[in-house]
Amino acid sequence: MTFAETFKALSDPVRREILEILKQGPMSAGEIGAHFDMTGATISYHLKVLKQADLVFETREKNYIYYQLNTTVLEEILLWISELKGGDDHAERE
């Protein structure tokens, strides 16, 4: 995972909405697709981009693949942004 892949994945509003939907818990591609007016192939493409950026991961159960939010990557991004912004120590020195 690179930040470039992550930010590219997050730049699309459909992918951000998929992440919002996955906050509810693991879902199949069909369950995710039911929230959108687009083809299954388009949903699969967006899920592929999210997987490549490590923003979601999949688990297989029998004939189904379930997608789940990977909060670890989001936590790493937030930590990086927080460090970039500077903490309270930095503000006190100014």
C-alpha positions in Angstrom: 0.0 0.0 0.0 1.2 3.4 -0.9 -0.4 6.7 0.1 -0.7 7.5 -3.6 -2.8 4.4 -4.2 -4.9 5.2 -1.1 -5.5 8.8 -2.0 -6.4 7.8 -5.6 -8.9 5.3 -4.3 -10.4 7.9 -1.9 -10.6 10.5 -4.7 -13.7 8.8 -6.2 -17.1 9.6 -4.5 -18.5 6.1 -5.3 -15.6 4.5 -3.5 -15.9 6.8 -0.5 -19.6 5.9 -0.4 -18.7 2.2 -0.5 -16.5 2.7 2.5 -19.3 4.5 4.3 -21.6 1.5 3.5 -19.0 -1.0 4.8 -19.0 0.8 8.2 -22.1 -1.2 8.9 -20.1 -4.5 8.6 -19.1 -7.1 6.0 -21.2 -7.2 2.8 -21.2 -9.1 -0.5 -20.7 -7.3 -3.7 -24.4 -7.7 -4.4 -25.4 -6.1 -1.1 -23.0 -3.2 -1.8 -24.3 -2.9 -5.4 -27.9 -2.7 -4.2 -27.1 0.8 -2.9 -26.1 2.1 -6.4 -27.6 2.4 -9.8 -24.7 0.9 -11.7 -23.7 -2.5 -13.1 -22.1 -5.3 -11.1 -19.0 -4.9 -13.2 -18.6 -1.3 -12.2 -19.1 -2.2 -8.5 -16.4 -4.9 -8.9 -14.0 -2.4 -10.5 -14.5 0.0 -7.5 -14.0 -2.9 -5.0 -10.8 -3.9 -6.9 -9.4 -0.4 -6.6 -10.3 -0.3 -2.9 -8.6 -3.7 -2.3 -5.5 -2.7 -4.2 -5.3 0.3 -1.8 -5.8 -2.0 1.2 -8.9 0.0 2.2 -11.0 -3.2 2.1 -10.3 -6.8 2.4 -12.3 -9.8 1.5 -13.2 -13.1 3.2 -14.7 -16.1 1.5 -17.6 -18.1 2.9 -18.9 -20.9 0.8 -19.8 -19.3 -2.6 -19.8 -15.7 -1.3 -17.1 -13.1 -1.0 -17.6 -10.6 1.7 -15.9 -7.2 1.8 -15.0 -5.5 5.0 -13.5 -2.1 5.8 -9.8 -2.1 6.7 -9.5 0.5 9.4 -5.7 0.0 9.8 -4.9 1.9 6.6 -7.2 4.7 7.6 -5.6 4.9 11.0 -2.1 5.1 9.3 -3.3 8.0 7.1 -4.8 9.8 10.1 -1.6 9.4 12.0 0.5 10.7 9.1 -1.8 13.7 8.7 -1.7 14.4 12.4 2.1 14.2 12.4 2.2 16.5 9.3 -0.1 19.0 11.0 2.0 18.9 14.2 0.9 18.1 17.7 0.2 20.3 20.7 4.0 20.5 21.5 4.5 22.3 18.2 1.8 24.8 18.8 3.2 25.6 22.3 6.6 26.5 20.8 5.1 29.2 18.5 
